[in-house]
């Protein structure tokens, strides 16, 4: 599922949920909510599961798995105008001062378990 298809599936499911919520039938609301949840989970489970070059990583503070020198840690890029800053395994620093904190590869976090 492409990101555009995922967005459309969520939009359609949300409209179905909104309609079902406007009527007084709890069974319809419950079913519509399940459809909405399934649409969201479909996009999460469709996330790529291969290591990708760090240049393609999210730049908006999204947490992902980072890889560097045989270590896999939670990582993300900190939004700053004055430097390129990364958090890798709980440590943070600019690339100029602490280049070892910039991962070389990344992948999305795995999906959370379904309730």
N, C-alpha and C positions, 0 to 999 in steps of 0.2 A: 504494500500500500504506500503510495507516494504521500508526502506531506499534504499536498493539495487534496487528495482523496480522503485522507484522514480528517482534515479540517471540514470537508463537506459532510462526511459521515457524522461528525460531532454536531455540526449545525443542524442537519436533518433530525438527528436524535433529540436534540434540545427542543426543536420545534414540536416534535411529537410529545415530548414530556410536558412542555408548556400547555399544549392543547389538552392533554389528559389531566393536567392539574387544574384546569379551568372547569372541568366537569366534576360531578360529585361521586364518581365511581372509584373507590380506592383501588380496586383490582386493576383498572386501566392505568391509574397513576403508577402503581407498583411495576407493572409490565413495562411502561414507558421508561421508568427509571432504570430498569435492567438493560433496556436497549441503549440508553445513554451510557451507562457504565461499560457495556460491551464495546461501544464505539471508541471510548477513551482507551480501554485496555488494548484494543486492536492496534492502535498507534504505538503504544508503549512496547508491545511485544514485537512490533515490526522494526524496532530500532536495530541498526547494524550491530553485529557482534564481532567485528574484526577490528584489530588495532589500526588506527588511522594516523597519518602524520599530524603532529601538533598544530601545524598551520591551518588545519581544517577544524580545529576545536572551537566550541562556542566561545564568544568573546564577551558575553553578557553576564558573567558570574555564575552560570550554570555549573553545578558540581558534576564531575565525571571521574572515571578511573584514569589515572595518569600512569605512565610507565617511563622509567629512566634508570639506567644502570642496573637492571635486574630487579628493580623494586616497583611494586604496584601499590599506589596510594590514591586516596581521594584527592582530587585537585580541581582548581579553577583559576581563571584569570581575574585579577582584581582590576576594576575599571579605574584607571588613573590617567591624567593628561600629561603628567611630568615624567613618567617612566613606564616600562613594561614590568608589571608585578604579578607574581604567581604565588599561589598557596599549594604546597605539595606535602601531604601527610601531616598537616597541622602547622608546618613551618611556613613563613612567608618572607618574601624579599624581592627586591628588584633584580632583574637579570644582570644589570651592571655589577651589583654587589654580591649576589648569590646565584650565579648561573646554574648551579646544581639543582635549584628548585624548579626550573622550567622542564616539564616533561618533554620527552622526545616523541611520544605517541599517546593516543587517548582512545577511549571507547565509552559509550554511554553507560551509566549505572544500570545494573540489571533491574528488571521490573520487580516491584514489591509483590509479596505473595497475595493472592486473591483472598479476600475475607471469607 
